[in-house]
């Protein structure tokens, strides 16, 4: 996926980034605003969409936030699609890994059976459908990050309940996740042979447990979807086809079945777009029953768009394919890719607004990863600092050493008037070589020009704090003319005197081809034209 970093425009001439441990600070509350004060310059229908999205983002409950979020303009989602997608993510009723570990450690085997019997019953319920049984056995227990922990848990579970279908399914899920972990994230030609051998070995260990689970309970549909996944992973087409036929006989409208089937039909996994489109036709028969399935209707076009997005330069057809895909269904990957394509292909505020809209829609359904959260923070920081920090702090929680995310945090805090927090963030940014110069300038600006510094003593104290950053800028970047401007302001703040000779000397050093220096040159020239008086804060 081609990704471009958005540039954050902050108050005045501010450019910078900082580093800090964001987990220590809570995300600020997004304040209420009158609609007319929001998102000035964004054209319709995107402005109306973003205004509604902002209101939804102020809701703390994840499900209610998702349900309150507006759908994208001009989409063609079936009735109830977005709500079904929201409940798929935020209406799940499944135990945590800690819950299952505790029950196994206490030997509560009957309670575990009852728990998953109820979960399986919800899958086949007409009125209270939920696919949380898949969430447990196809996701929670296949986690690569928790692989060792799941291995120990499922071994203990199976030892205590050797005739439990759920225990065998859990053990199969562990081997399934371990096989993916062994393979790694690269395509087969870039994957070491030893990785592929280990993957195949672990996949082979999963299959008998899947089969035993189904022998004990033939309605255990996560075993079939797990076998489809294993068949795709380890190039076992007969296993894949057999499991798919059996699952379709049980529940052809199962969203997880649609997910693994469409993924296995991708050309990169040996399928074709013709097969994917044909299966979309099959799924369309169940769209009214399960509007969530519209996600998979979008995936053939979404995959085409993603492949086009990898070209350099990005062709217009990438955005066309991705926008056609997200008009059909709310696939998060297609939404994020559409945002990236918009940023590459649309200029100025139009590209920013479209990228923001698509990224926010993806974040409606799925918490963004560190990179996506950082991009959202950068797109919002100039006009919506509190909203920006919601995502920037998320990025830093996931990746505490992300210098650019700390830059956004510093800018967000500065735009909120939280200057000490801004200084903390920008100060850490100086440790990043690529960001050090901009961060030093920004630190000096924040300290010299911050609002609300009324007294001369406070201005002197801030000037004193700014001086080490100005000195570092001069020492490390002597050709950067901004240090002379900042040094001038430091002298003014420290002495509370505006000296005409000093102003003229500073003006003589400025490079007016640099917009930052040209802007300050204009300010200093205006000062010269005014009657002499004691200095005021610039």
C-alpha positions as CSV (number, residue, x, y, z in Angstrom):
1,X,0.0,0.0,0.0
2,X,1.4,3.4,-1.0
3,X,1.3,5.8,1.9
4,X,2.0,9.5,2.0
5,X,2.6,11.5,5.1
6,X,0.2,14.5,5.4
7,X,1.8,17.8,6.4
8,X,0.3,19.5,9.5
9,X,-0.2,23.2,9.3
10,X,-0.3,24.8,12.7
11,X,-0.6,28.2,14.2
12,X,1.6,30.9,12.6
13,X,4.8,29.5,11.0
14,X,4.8,26.4,13.3
15,X,6.3,23.2,11.9
16,X,7.6,20.4,14.1
17,X,7.1,17.0,15.8
18,X,7.8,15.6,19.3
19,X,8.3,12.3,21.3
20,X,6.8,11.3,24.6
21,X,4.9,8.4,26.2
22,X,1.3,9.2,25.3
23,X,-0.2,6.6,27.5
24,X,0.4,8.9,30.5
25,X,-2.1,11.5,29.2
26,X,-5.8,11.0,28.5
27,X,-7.2,12.2,25.2
28,X,-8.9,15.6,25.5
29,X,-12.7,15.8,25.2
30,X,-13.8,17.0,21.8
31,X,-15.7,20.2,22.6
32,X,-19.1,21.1,21.2
33,X,-19.0,23.7,18.4
34,X,-21.6,25.5,16.4
35,X,-21.7,23.9,12.9
36,X,-20.9,27.2,11.2
37,X,-17.6,27.3,13.1
38,X,-16.5,23.9,11.8
39,X,-14.3,22.9,8.9
40,X,-14.3,26.2,7.0
41,X,-13.3,25.8,3.4
42,X,-14.3,22.1,3.0
43,X,-16.8,21.8,0.2
44,X,-20.1,19.9,0.4
45,X,-21.1,17.1,0.7
46,X,-17.9,16.4,2.6
47,X,-18.3,19.2,5.1
48,X,-21.7,18.0,6.2
49,X,-20.3,14.5,6.5
50,X,-17.4,15.6,8.6
51,X,-19.6,17.8,10.9
52,X,-21.8,14.7,11.7
53,X,-18.7,12.5,12.1
54,X,-17.3,15.0,14.6
55,X,-20.5,14.8,16.7
56,X,-20.3,11.0,16.6
57,X,-16.7,11.1,17.7
58,X,-17.8,12.9,20.9
59,X,-19.7,9.7,22.0
60,X,-17.7,7.5,24.4
61,X,-19.6,4.2,24.0
62,X,-18.0,2.4,21.0
63,X,-21.2,0.9,19.7
64,X,-23.3,4.0,20.0
65,X,-20.5,6.1,18.4
66,X,-20.4,3.7,15.5
67,X,-24.2,3.7,15.1
68,X,-24.3,7.5,15.2
69,X,-21.6,7.9,12.6
70,X,-22.8,9.2,9.2
71,X,-22.5,6.9,6.1
72,X,-20.4,8.2,3.3
73,X,-22.0,10.5,0.7
74,X,-23.3,8.8,-2.4
75,X,-22.9,5.3,-1.2
76,X,-25.0,2.3,-2.2
77,X,-25.0,0.3,1.0
78,X,-28.0,-1.9,1.6
79,X,-30.4,-0.9,4.4
80,X,-29.0,-1.9,7.8
81,X,-25.5,-2.6,6.4
82,X,-23.6,0.0,8.6
83,X,-25.6,-1.0,11.7
84,X,-24.8,-4.7,11.1
85,X,-21.2,-3.9,10.6
86,X,-21.1,-1.9,13.9
87,X,-22.7,-4.7,15.8
88,X,-20.2,-7.2,14.2
89,X,-17.4,-5.3,15.9
90,X,-18.9,-3.7,19.0
91,X,-21.8,-5.9,19.9
92,X,-19.7,-9.0,20.3
93,X,-20.3,-11.0,23.5
94,X,-17.3,-13.2,23.9
95,X,-14.9,-14.0,26.7
96,X,-11.4,-12.6,26.8
97,X,-8.3,-14.7,26.8
98,X,-8.0,-14.0,30.6
99,X,-11.6,-15.2,31.1
100,X,-10.9,-18.5,29.3
101,X,-7.6,-19.0,31.1
102,X,-9.3,-18.5,34.5
103,X,-12.0,-21.0,33.8
104,X,-9.5,-23.6,32.6
105,X,-7.3,-23.1,35.6
106,X,-10.2,-23.5,37.9
107,X,-11.4,-26.6,36.1
108,X,-14.8,-25.1,35.2
109,X,-15.3,-27.3,32.1
110,X,-19.1,-27.4,32.3
111,X,-19.2,-23.6,32.4
112,X,-17.0,-23.4,29.4
113,X,-19.2,-25.8,27.5
114,X,-22.3,-23.8,28.4
115,X,-20.6,-20.5,27.4
116,X,-19.8,-21.7,23.9
117,X,-23.0,-23.6,23.5
118,X,-24.8,-20.2,23.9
119,X,-22.3,-18.5,21.6
120,X,-22.9,-21.2,18.9
121,X,-26.7,-20.9,19.4
122,X,-26.5,-17.2,18.6
123,X,-24.8,-17.9,15.3
124,X,-27.9,-19.9,14.2
125,X,-30.4,-17.6,15.7
126,X,-32.8,-15.7,13.4
127,X,-33.6,-12.8,15.7
128,X,-30.4,-12.6,17.8
129,X,-27.7,-13.5,15.3
130,X,-24.1,-12.9,16.3
131,X,-20.9,-14.4,14.9
132,X,-19.0,-14.1,18.2
133,X,-18.2,-17.9,18.0
134,X,-16.0,-17.0,15.1
135,X,-14.5,-14.1,16.9
136,X,-13.3,-16.5,19.6
137,X,-12.1,-19.5,17.6
138,X,-11.0,-17.8,14.3
139,X,-9.4,-14.7,15.8
140,X,-8.8,-14.6,19.5
141,X,-7.3,-18.0,19.7
142,X,-5.3,-17.7,16.4
143,X,-3.6,-14.5,17.7
144,X,0.1,-14.5,16.5
145,X,1.0,-12.0,19.3
146,X,-0.4,-14.4,22.0
147,X,0.7,-17.6,20.3
148,X,2.7,-19.1,23.2
149,X,0.1,-18.2,25.7
150,X,-2.7,-19.7,23.6
151,X,-0.6,-22.8,23.1
152,X,-0.3,-23.4,26.9
153,X,-4.0,-22.6,27.4
154,X,-5.3,-24.9,24.8
155,X,-3.0,-27.8,25.8
156,X,-4.3,-27.5,29.4
157,X,-7.9,-27.2,28.2
158,X,-7.7,-30.3,26.0
159,X,-6.0,-32.3,28.8
160,X,-8.9,-31.6,31.1
161,X,-11.6,-32.1,28.4
162,X,-10.4,-34.6,25.8
163,X,-13.9,-35.2,24.4
164,X,-14.9,-31.5,24.2
165,X,-15.5,-30.3,20.7
166,X,-14.6,-26.8,21.8
167,X,-11.3,-27.9,23.3
168,X,-10.3,-29.6,20.1
169,X,-11.4,-26.5,18.1
170,X,-9.3,-24.3,20.4
171,X,-6.3,-26.5,19.9
172,X,-6.8,-26.4,16.1
173,X,-7.1,-22.6,16.3
174,X,-3.7,-22.4,18.1
175,X,-2.0,-24.5,15.4
176,X,-3.7,-22.4,12.7
177,X,-2.4,-19.1,14.2
178,X,1.1,-20.6,14.8
179,X,1.2,-21.7,11.1
180,X,0.5,-18.2,10.0
181,X,3.1,-16.9,12.4
182,X,5.7,-19.3,11.1
183,X,5.0,-18.3,7.5
184,X,5.5,-14.6,8.1
185,X,3.9,-11.7,6.2
186,X,5.6,-12.0,2.8
187,X,4.6,-13.6,-0.4
188,X,5.8,-17.2,-0.9
189,X,8.7,-16.3,-3.2
190,X,10.1,-14.0,-0.5
191,X,9.5,-16.5,2.3
192,X,12.4,-18.8,3.4
193,X,11.9,-22.5,2.7
194,X,12.3,-23.3,6.4
195,X,9.4,-21.0,7.2
196,X,7.2,-22.7,4.7
197,X,8.2,-26.2,6.0
198,X,7.4,-25.2,9.6
199,X,4.1,-23.6,8.4
200,X,3.1,-26.8,6.7
201,X,4.0,-28.9,9.7
202,X,1.8,-26.8,12.0
203,X,-1.1,-26.7,9.5
204,X,-1.0,-30.5,9.4
205,X,-1.3,-30.6,13.2
206,X,-4.4,-28.3,13.1
207,X,-6.4,-30.5,10.7
208,X,-6.9,-33.6,13.0
209,X,-8.2,-31.3,15.8
210,X,-10.6,-29.6,13.4
211,X,-11.9,-33.0,12.2
212,X,-12.3,-34.3,15.8
213,X,-14.2,-31.1,16.8
214,X,-16.6,-31.7,13.9
215,X,-17.0,-35.4,14.7
216,X,-18.1,-34.3,18.1
217,X,-20.3,-31.4,16.9
218,X,-21.0,-31.2,13.2
219,X,-22.6,-27.8,13.6
220,X,-19.4,-26.2,14.8
221,X,-19.0,-23.9,11.8
222,X,-15.8,-22.1,13.0
223,X,-14.1,-25.5,12.4
224,X,-15.0,-25.3,8.7
225,X,-13.9,-21.7,8.3
226,X,-10.7,-22.6,10.0
227,X,-10.1,-25.5,7.6
228,X,-10.8,-23.2,4.7
229,X,-8.1,-20.9,6.0
230,X,-5.7,-23.7,6.5
231,X,-6.4,-25.1,3.0
232,X,-5.6,-21.7,1.5
233,X,-2.5,-21.2,3.6
234,X,-1.0,-24.6,3.0
235,X,-2.2,-25.1,-0.6
236,X,-4.7,-27.9,0.1
237,X,-7.5,-27.1,-2.3
238,X,-9.4,-30.3,-1.7
239,X,-9.6,-29.6,2.1
240,X,-10.7,-26.0,1.3
241,X,-13.5,-27.1,-1.1
242,X,-14.8,-29.8,1.2
243,X,-14.9,-27.5,4.2
244,X,-16.6,-24.8,2.1
245,X,-19.4,-27.1,0.9
246,X,-20.1,-28.3,4.4
247,X,-20.2,-24.8,5.8
248,X,-22.5,-23.5,3.1
249,X,-24.9,-26.4,3.8
250,X,-25.0,-25.2,7.5
251,X,-25.2,-21.4,7.0
252,X,-24.6,-20.0,3.5
253,X,-25.2,-16.5,4.8
254,X,-22.4,-16.7,7.4
255,X,-20.3,-13.5,7.2
256,X,-17.1,-15.2,8.3
257,X,-17.6,-17.9,5.7
258,X,-18.0,-15.1,3.1
259,X,-14.8,-13.5,4.5
260,X,-12.5,-16.6,4.2
261,X,-14.1,-17.7,0.9
262,X,-13.5,-14.3,-0.8
263,X,-10.0,-14.2,0.6
264,X,-9.2,-17.6,-0.7
265,X,-10.5,-16.7,-4.1
266,X,-8.1,-13.7,-4.5
267,X,-5.8,-14.1,-7.5
268,X,-2.8,-13.9,-5.1
269,X,-4.0,-17.0,-3.4
270,X,-4.7,-19.0,-6.6
271,X,-8.2,-17.8,-7.3
272,X,-9.4,-15.2,-9.9
273,X,-11.6,-12.1,-10.1
274,X,-14.1,-14.1,-12.1
275,X,-14.5,-16.6,-9.3
276,X,-14.8,-13.7,-6.8
277,X,-17.5,-12.0,-8.8
278,X,-19.3,-15.3,-9.2
279,X,-19.3,-15.7,-5.5
280,X,-20.6,-12.2,-5.0
281,X,-23.6,-13.3,-7.0
282,X,-24.1,-16.2,-4.6
283,X,-23.9,-13.8,-1.6
284,X,-26.3,-11.3,-3.0
285,X,-29.2,-13.8,-2.4
286,X,-28.6,-13.3,1.4
287,X,-27.9,-9.6,1.4
288,X,-31.3,-8.7,2.9
289,X,-31.0,-11.3,5.6
290,X,-27.4,-10.3,6.4
291,X,-26.7,-6.8,5.1
292,X,-23.2,-7.2,6.6
293,X,-22.3,-9.3,3.5
294,X,-22.1,-6.1,1.4
295,X,-18.5,-5.8,2.6
296,X,-17.5,-8.8,0.6
297,X,-19.4,-7.6,-2.5
298,X,-16.9,-4.8,-2.6
299,X,-13.7,-6.9,-2.3
300,X,-13.0,-7.7,-6.0
301,X,-12.9,-4.0,-6.9
302,X,-11.1,-3.2,-3.6
303,X,-8.3,-5.6,-4.5
304,X,-7.9,-4.2,-8.0
305,X,-7.7,-0.7,-6.4
306,X,-5.1,-1.8,-3.9
307,X,-2.9,-3.3,-6.6
308,X,-3.1,-0.1,-8.7
309,X,-2.2,1.9,-5.6
310,X,1.2,0.2,-5.5
311,X,2.1,1.8,-8.9
312,X,4.2,4.8,-9.1
313,X,2.8,7.2,-10.0
314,X,-0.6,6.2,-8.7
315,X,-3.1,6.0,-11.7
316,X,-6.5,7.6,-11.5
317,X,-8.1,4.2,-12.0
318,X,-6.9,3.3,-8.5
319,X,-9.2,5.9,-6.9
320,X,-12.0,5.1,-9.4
321,X,-11.9,1.3,-8.4
322,X,-11.6,2.0,-4.7
323,X,-14.5,4.6,-4.6
324,X,-16.6,2.1,-6.6
325,X,-15.8,-0.5,-4.0
326,X,-16.6,1.6,-0.9
327,X,-19.9,2.7,-2.5
328,X,-20.9,-1.0,-2.4
329,X,-19.8,-1.9,1.1
330,X,-17.8,-0.7,4.1
331,X,-14.7,-2.8,3.8
332,X,-12.1,-1.1,6.0
333,X,-9.1,-1.9,3.9
334,X,-10.8,-0.4,0.8
335,X,-11.8,2.7,2.8
336,X,-8.2,3.3,4.0
337,X,-6.8,2.6,0.5
338,X,-9.4,5.0,-1.0
339,X,-8.2,7.7,1.4
340,X,-4.6,7.1,0.4
341,X,-5.5,7.2,-3.3
342,X,-7.4,10.5,-2.7
343,X,-4.3,12.0,-1.0
344,X,-2.1,10.9,-4.0
345,X,-4.4,12.1,-6.8
346,X,-6.5,15.0,-5.5
347,X,-4.8,18.3,-4.7
348,X,-5.0,20.7,-1.8
349,X,-7.9,20.8,0.6
350,X,-10.0,18.5,-1.6
351,X,-7.6,15.7,-1.3
352,X,-7.2,16.3,2.5
353,X,-11.0,16.3,3.1
354,X,-11.6,13.1,1.0
355,X,-8.7,11.3,2.7
356,X,-10.0,12.4,6.1
357,X,-13.5,11.3,5.3
358,X,-12.5,7.8,4.2
359,X,-10.0,7.3,7.0
360,X,-12.6,8.3,9.6
361,X,-15.2,5.9,8.0
362,X,-12.7,3.1,8.4
363,X,-12.0,4.1,12.0
364,X,-15.7,4.0,12.6
365,X,-15.6,0.2,12.4
366,X,-12.0,-0.7,13.2
367,X,-9.5,1.0,15.5
368,X,-6.7,2.3,13.3
369,X,-3.2,1.0,13.5
370,X,-0.4,3.3,14.5
371,X,0.3,4.7,11.0
372,X,-3.4,5.3,10.2
373,X,-4.0,7.0,13.6
374,X,-1.0,9.3,13.0
375,X,-2.3,10.3,9.6
376,X,-5.7,11.1,11.1
377,X,-4.1,13.2,13.8
378,X,-2.0,15.1,11.2
379,X,-5.1,15.8,9.0
380,X,-7.0,17.3,12.0
381,X,-4.3,19.1,14.0
382,X,-4.6,22.5,12.4
383,X,-8.3,23.0,13.0
384,X,-9.4,20.3,15.5
385,X,-6.6,19.8,18.0
386,X,-8.7,17.9,20.6
387,X,-10.1,15.6,17.9
388,X,-6.5,15.3,16.4
389,X,-5.1,14.2,19.8
390,X,-7.7,11.4,20.1
391,X,-5.9,9.7,17.2
392,X,-2.4,11.0,17.8
393,X,-2.4,9.6,21.3
394,X,-3.7,6.3,19.9
395,X,-0.8,6.2,17.5
396,X,1.7,6.8,20.4
397,X,0.0,4.2,22.6
398,X,0.7,1.6,19.8
399,X,4.1,3.0,18.8
400,X,5.6,5.2,21.6
401,X,8.8,6.0,19.6
402,X,7.0,7.4,16.5
403,X,8.6,10.8,16.2
404,X,6.1,12.2,13.7
405,X,3.2,11.2,15.9
406,X,4.8,13.1,18.8
407,X,5.2,16.1,16.4
408,X,1.4,16.0,15.9
409,X,0.9,15.8,19.6
410,X,3.1,18.8,20.2
411,X,1.2,20.8,17.5
412,X,-2.1,19.7,18.9
413,X,-1.2,20.7,22.5
414,X,0.1,24.1,21.2
415,X,-3.1,24.8,19.3
416,X,-5.0,24.1,22.5
417,X,-2.8,26.5,24.5
418,X,-1.3,23.7,26.5
419,X,2.2,24.9,26.0
420,X,4.1,22.9,28.6
421,X,2.7,19.7,27.1
422,X,3.7,21.0,23.6
423,X,7.2,21.8,24.8
424,X,7.5,18.3,26.3
425,X,6.5,16.7,23.0
426,X,8.6,18.9,20.7
427,X,11.6,18.6,23.0
428,X,11.7,14.8,22.6
429,X,11.5,15.3,18.8
430,X,14.9,16.9,18.8
431,X,16.2,13.4,19.3
432,X,15.1,12.5,15.8
433,X,17.7,13.6,13.2
434,X,15.2,14.2,10.5
435,X,13.0,16.3,12.7
436,X,15.5,18.0,14.9
437,X,15.9,21.3,13.0
438,X,12.2,21.9,12.7
439,X,11.6,20.9,16.3
440,X,14.2,23.4,17.6
441,X,12.6,26.2,15.7
442,X,9.2,25.2,16.9
443,X,10.3,25.0,20.5
444,X,11.7,28.5,20.4
445,X,8.5,29.8,18.8
446,X,6.3,28.1,21.4
447,X,8.2,29.6,24.3
448,X,8.7,33.1,22.8
449,X,5.3,33.6,21.3
450,X,2.8,31.7,23.4
451,X,-0.4,33.5,24.3
452,X,-1.4,34.5,27.8
453,X,2.1,35.6,28.8
454,X,1.2,39.1,30.2
455,X,3.9,39.9,32.7
456,X,7.4,40.9,31.9
457,X,8.8,38.4,34.3
458,X,6.9,35.6,32.7
459,X,8.2,36.6,29.2
460,X,11.7,36.7,30.6
461,X,11.3,33.3,32.0
462,X,10.1,31.9,28.8
463,X,12.9,33.6,26.9
464,X,15.3,32.0,29.2
465,X,13.8,28.6,28.5
466,X,13.9,29.3,24.7
467,X,17.6,30.2,24.6
468,X,19.1,26.7,24.8
469,X,17.0,25.7,21.7
470,X,18.0,28.9,19.8
471,X,21.7,28.2,20.7
472,X,21.4,24.6,19.5
473,X,19.8,25.8,16.2
474,X,22.7,28.2,15.6
475,X,25.3,25.7,16.5
476,X,24.0,22.8,14.5
477,X,22.4,24.6,11.6
478,X,24.4,27.8,11.2
479,X,23.0,28.4,7.6
480,X,19.4,28.5,8.9
481,X,18.6,32.2,9.0
482,X,15.8,31.6,11.5
483,X,18.1,31.5,14.4
484,X,19.0,35.2,14.0
485,X,15.3,36.1,14.1
486,X,14.7,34.0,17.2
487,X,17.8,35.4,18.9
488,X,16.5,38.9,18.2
489,X,13.1,38.1,19.8
490,X,15.0,36.5,22.7
491,X,16.8,39.8,23.3
492,X,13.6,41.8,23.1
493,X,11.8,39.5,25.6
494,X,14.8,39.4,28.0
495,X,15.4,43.2,28.0
496,X,11.9,44.5,27.3
497,X,13.5,47.0,24.9
498,X,13.0,47.2,21.1
499,X,16.3,48.6,19.8
500,X,16.1,50.1,16.3
501,X,19.8,49.3,15.4
502,X,19.2,45.7,16.5
503,X,16.0,45.5,14.3
504,X,18.0,46.8,11.3
505,X,20.9,44.4,11.9
506,X,18.5,41.5,12.1
507,X,16.7,42.6,8.9
508,X,20.0,42.6,7.0
509,X,20.5,39.0,7.8
510,X,17.1,37.7,6.6
511,X,16.6,35.6,3.5
512,X,13.3,36.8,2.1
513,X,12.9,33.9,-0.3
514,X,12.1,31.9,2.8
515,X,8.4,32.6,3.6
516,X,9.0,32.2,7.4
517,X,11.8,34.8,7.3
518,X,9.9,37.1,4.9
519,X,6.9,37.1,7.3
520,X,9.1,38.2,10.2
521,X,10.8,40.7,8.1
522,X,7.5,42.4,7.4
523,X,6.7,42.5,11.1
524,X,10.0,44.0,11.9
525,X,9.7,46.6,9.2
526,X,6.2,47.6,10.6
527,X,7.8,48.0,14.0
528,X,10.4,50.4,12.6
529,X,7.6,52.5,11.1
530,X,5.9,52.9,14.5
531,X,6.9,55.5,17.2
532,X,9.5,54.3,19.7
533,X,8.1,52.8,22.8
534,X,8.9,50.0,25.3
535,X,8.8,46.6,23.7
536,X,5.7,44.5,23.7
537,X,5.4,40.9,23.2
538,X,5.6,40.1,19.5
